[in-house]
């Protein structure tokens, strides 16, 4: 069974640009969550999508947005990039999105903002 | 609010030593508890989990017991290997939060041969 895939694996952007990251969940999984990982702030929850609806959102500015498609694939977008957005962005999928569900993580997209 | 506190690292051990990584939590409601591991250059992998008090999660020689009375979920392994070198994250989720995970800061483990 294929795991969670994320594309691209690495990105370099400049301040003010925007970026779109993609996540393909494990087949049959309907919940997709996104996390930001930085050395200073650690792992922080961005948002969760279930059946194309945003079900939960973390404390991030509106520059961070996402969506989920009918095949459960998800994208997140960051507009007007800032230096502080440099991070590893991790996507995780789970079957039902319940709190005890195991979440399976992808390898991440490493975003560098110059 | 919900939070997780882990012992600071790095933790450096010799091969075959006993490992304990402490984890305590604060939660509104009755959380599920998880340990994830991150190897260099990779995403997170679930190591083990426990969803109710006194449950013991175990996997690959690692164990952790959900202790509601001490709000703890300490990770243990009887004999570590060099291949266990990684970053270990304790995390929780609560029913009101869907499956949003709240993570601890992570503990770096280095095992020397």
Interface residues (C-beta under 8 A of the other chain):
Chain A: X4 X31 X33 X35 X42 X43 X44 X45 X48 X50 X55 X56 X58 X90 X92 X94 X97 X98 X99 X100 X101 X102 X103 X104 X105 X106 X107 X108
Chain B: X31 X32 X36 X41 X42 X43 X44 X45 X46 X49 X51 X89 X91 X93 X94 X95 X97 X98 X99 X100 X101 X102 X103 X104 X105 X106
